[in-house]
Amino acid sequence: MEEKKLDVNSIIGFVLIFGILIFMFYNNRPTPEELEAEKAKQEQVATEAAEKAIEKPVVTKSPAINLQDSLAMANYKSQIGAFGFTAPTEGATILENDVLFLKINNKGGHIIEAKMKNFVTYDSVPVHLIKDGNGSFGLNFATSDNRVLNTKDLFFEPSLTNDNGNQVLSLKARTSNTQYLEYRYEMKPNEYMVDFTIRSQGLDQVISANKPVTLDWRLKGIRHSKSIKYENRYTRLTYNHEDDKISKLSEGSDDEETEEDIKWISYRQHFFSTILATDEPFKTGELTSKNLVEEESRIFGFTKEYSSTLPLEIKGGELTQNLHWYFGPTDVEVLSEYKDLGLADSIPFGWGIFGWINRYVFTPFYSLLSTYFPYGIAIVIMTILVRLAMSPVTYKSYLSQAKMKVLKPEITELGEKYKDNAMKKQQETMKLYGKAGVSPMSGCVPALLQMPIFYALFMFFPTSFALRQKAFLWADDLSSYDTIFEWTTNIPLISTFYGNHVSLFPILASIAIFFYMMMTTGQNMPQQPGMPNMKFIMYLMPFMMLIFFNNYASGLSLYYFVSNLITIGIMLVIKNVILDNDKIHAQIQENKKKPKKENKFQRKMREMMEQAEAQKKAGR
């Protein structure tokens, strides 16, 4: 789209218009005598109205008016002092405890600043979840005279009290002494959770019963980490609905959903979350998430933009909704304190058994280790213990490879003998495996058994709050990438896929996995027709890790580096100390002499191959 610019004529026109407005204002301003006369007239009218109200109160049935008009009237009445109202004014009220700072605006009654007291960002700035207008909250409703109002435009009267150590802030938008809309905040000591109640009184003739009252909540996630793209990968809208089902909007693209029976909504910003929970589920809700990182040049400093539109029920003509605000760390130890609401489920532990292992095994286990050891050392110790626990699986996998290596000459011989008959070659190879007591799948099964552990740890390190801003060796933050060299110049492709820095832990991990794959893949696996080139994969995997993990948490790269080193050591011990190729060969020969009983699957496979071979001969 073409950019619009101001030309000289436009500037001259604006100056002339501004000059004319100043001239008109100057000539039409009231004189001091006129101002004094108007003031005396207003005071006389107010006095007469007050005297009539005292002598004979008059009750009239006037048509319902909206809150905005009512507040304007309340302001006027308070100024003349007829009913003793205190006029709502611009300003804000502070609620704070040892961990949380909140600022609530009189206009709109919503939170305009939410700050964590015990945490800072990557550049040592206090962590804000709400600041400088990045968030808004309000109720939209229609009045009985068909006007549409938003509470963000109304002024609320603040009243701050103390209830047994809890700070209670009542904010009321009034139409009269007995008619008002109230927001009530209650902050407890050392809590990230703030109770929040919405209720109305005497507004059954003001709020239209024919149209729903909707809660509108919006927030743009503020950047807190070194890598905004990495942070954005774990920044996501998560919600609980329909019998505690946990669902999420997309983390990489714009997304929207309409759901039912919503219990809580989490605007997660990687390691910090803003959560709105309710005692009585919202019947429906429209949820949206917009990715802002792709527009980083225009909206620098924000990750995603969230919004939720939630209809509220009017019961008996009035509003009553008990809610809870959570402004705090996405930390399982903190969120688990709110078991009744189930907020710990908002943490991305992973799905199914992977998430269960992460949440109930690795997270508490690492928390225990980090109590006694530095955080980096705790990762090393946990890695050693995990690899030792998995060593029997590693042994079975390597034993299977050793058996396949012993059979390799015979398999090669079969390949040469039946090179023109693939079906016969496959059939004879399976017979050889059966006689030798070797299964080609036996090496895959141990690898599959390790997958839950692998994936659980892959989700553990990027989401573990315990690692945030914890240093180890040259890494100043185990939850973010480490840096040994960086540059500011944007290099095409390199900056996009690799980044503008070099991380050492991914390099070490890539070298370790290269040697590990040389031991397990490059030497032992023969190239089979139709199978991927294993040597190519041997080189590709370390290269992909080098690129992919350059922007990942250094704690994860540290784990893979140590894990592969330990695995290499275990396999060297197995190869040189435990396993004996001569004994394996002798055992295979003994197995060949023994009659081998086929199971149902083997018999079925043999019959299918023989049938296929017979059909092939008949076709000739």
ABEGO torsion letter per residue (X at the ends): XBBBBBBAAAAAAAAAAAAAAAAAAAAABBBAAAAAAAAAAAAAAAAAAAAAAAABBBBBBBBBBBAAAAAAAAAAAAAAGAAGBBBBBBEBBBBBBAABBBBBBABGGBBABBBBAABBBAAGBBBBABBGGABBBBBBBBBAAGBBBBAAABBBBBBBBBBGGBBBBBBBBBABAABBBBBBBBBBBGBABBBBBBBBBGAAAABBAABBBBBBBBBBBBBABABAAAAAAABBBBBBBGGGBBBBBBAABBBBBBBBGBABBBBBBGABBBBBBBABBBABBBBBBBBAAAAAAABBGBABBBBBBBBBBBBGGBBBBBBBBBBBBBBAAAAAABAAAGAAAABBAEBEAAAAAAAAAAAAAAAAAAAABBAAAAAAAAAAAAAAAAAAAAAAAAAAAAAAAAAAAAAAAAAAAAAABAAAAAAAAAAAAAAAGBBAAAAAAAAAAAAAAAAAAAAAAAABAAABGBBBEABABAABBBBABBBABBBBGAAAAAEABBBAAAAAAAAAAAAAAAAAAAAABBBBBGBBBAAAAAAAAAAAAAAAAAABBAAAAAAAAAAAAAAAAAAAAAAAAABBAAAAAAAAAAAAABBBBBBAAAAAAAAAAAAAAAAAAAAX
